[in-house]
Amino acid sequence: MSYRILLVDDEQMIKLSLRKIISETHPDFVIVGDASDGKEALELAARERPHVIITDISMPVMSGIELIRQVHASGERIEIVILSGYGEFDYAQEAIRCGVADYILKPMRVSAVKELMRRLYAAHLERIESMQARSSLSCEAYYDAEALFELVWKADEHAVNGESERILQKLLSCELKDEQKRGILQDTAVALQRQAELRGASVKFELEWDERLDEMNARFVAMLQRGIQQVRGSRNWGKHPAIREAVQVIEARYADPNLKLDELLNQLGMSVTHFYNLFKQETGKSFITYLIEYRMDRAKELLDRHREWKTYEIGERVGYPDYPHFTKLFKKIVGITPSEYKKLLV
């Protein structure tokens, strides 16, 4: 991975010395250009997009101080290292106040320059790894939000608690800073709100920022519980005992491939039309859709908790002894096959 460096100094010998030292320090270091003043450096930086600029302070046309200010004003993430002589202490202090990464004293010591550049490169690589991890978890947050919303929409409190615990444990175990972890939680809340808007549901997912990760975790769980209560309130959830009993039957017998609506209707003593209207009113879904999605939620739990099991075994344990049928339904509901989902968990 190349580390792009721009040299800025009005003394040619200084630039030649730096070029030689830096080129010897690491094979990934690439000098993308050199400039004699700040104005020329800005033009080069806009074109070459360096990761770091090493600049003198005192130069004609545009000083190093002004260069630093303009680079920062541009919003580009470029580290700046200043070259400072012993007689330029006041300038160096001003540069440090402007937010430089570090400084190199003239006359330059080869070992000090090499050590500084290695340190900056290590920090650069660490930032990239952190951003990649954050990006990966942000993508996962979108899929987590889809699954979470479905559980909240079904007012399945037990499943919501289990899924939220899994998400929080995943965050706690990753090697991101606490601030980034809190950002992932907010990403998930935003994605949940997006799911609600797509569904046309009057459920609000608002997660207030907190500087403490444990407090934000608690707020995240509380937000999900409020969502469940909003869903229940909008549907008069649980007001009809027959629907409550039907949901309990699903939760108890979802693994039974012979569970059929006709059998349940006989048990409840209700007509198909009356049951369908009531079930849809309270759950927002048909009986079959609710049953399939409940089974898929349990399948995802089993895929996560029992990674040693074969995917066909998971299908059998959630009521689908016909593996191709299980795979087809899983992909329809989740968006990927059980095998692909399992790979994401590794």
LINLIN-V710484 format. One line per field, one symbol per residue. phi: phi as a letter, one per 40 degrees, with the letter a starting at -180 (. if undefined). psi: psi as a letter, one per 30 degrees, with the letter a starting at -180 (. if undefined). burial: b if it has 9 or more other C-alpha atoms within 8 Angstrom, else e. Layout:
phi=???
psi=???
burial=???
//
This chain:
phi=.cbcbbbbacbcccccccdccccccacccbccibbbacccccccccccfccabbbcccacgaccccddccccccgccbcbbbcbcccbccccccccccgccaabcccccdccccccccccccccccccccccccccccccdccccdcccdccccfccccccccccccccccccccccdccccccccdccccccccccccgccbbbbbccacbccccdcccccccccccccccccbfdgcbcccccccccdccbdcccccbcdccccccgbcdcccdccccccbgacdccccccccccccccccccbccccccccdccbgbcccdcdcccccccchbcdcccccccc
psi=jkjkkkkjkfjeeeeeeeeeeeffekffkkjflklfleeeeeeeeeefilfkkjklejlldkleeeeeeeeefffkikkkkkkklfgheeeeeeeeffhlealkkkkkkeeeeeeeeeeeeeeeeeeeeeeeeeeeeeeeeeeeeeeeeeeeffhieeeeeeeeeeeeeeeeflhlleeeeeeeeeeeeeeeeeeeeefgkhkkjkjkkkfkeeeeeeeeeeeeeeeeeeeeefghkgfjeeeeeeeeeeeegffjfgjleeeeeeefhlleeeeeeeeeeefglleeeeeeeeeeeeeeeeeefiffklefeeeefggifjeeeeeeeeeeefflleeeeeeff.
burial=eebbbbbbbbeeeebeebbebbbebeeebbbbbbbbbbbbbbebbeeeebbbbbbbbebeebbbbbbbbebbeeeeebbbbbbbbeeebebbebbbebebeebbbbeeeeebbbeebbeebeeeeeeeebeebbeebbeebbebbbbbbebbbbbbbeebbebbeebbeeeeeeebeeebbbebbbbbbbbbbebbbeeeeebebebeeeeebeebbebbbebbbebbbbbbeebebbeeeebbebeebbeeebbebeeeeeebbeeeeeeeeebbebbbbbbbbbbeebbbbbbbbbbeebbbeebeeebeebbbbbbbbebeebbbbbbeeeebbbeebbeeee
//
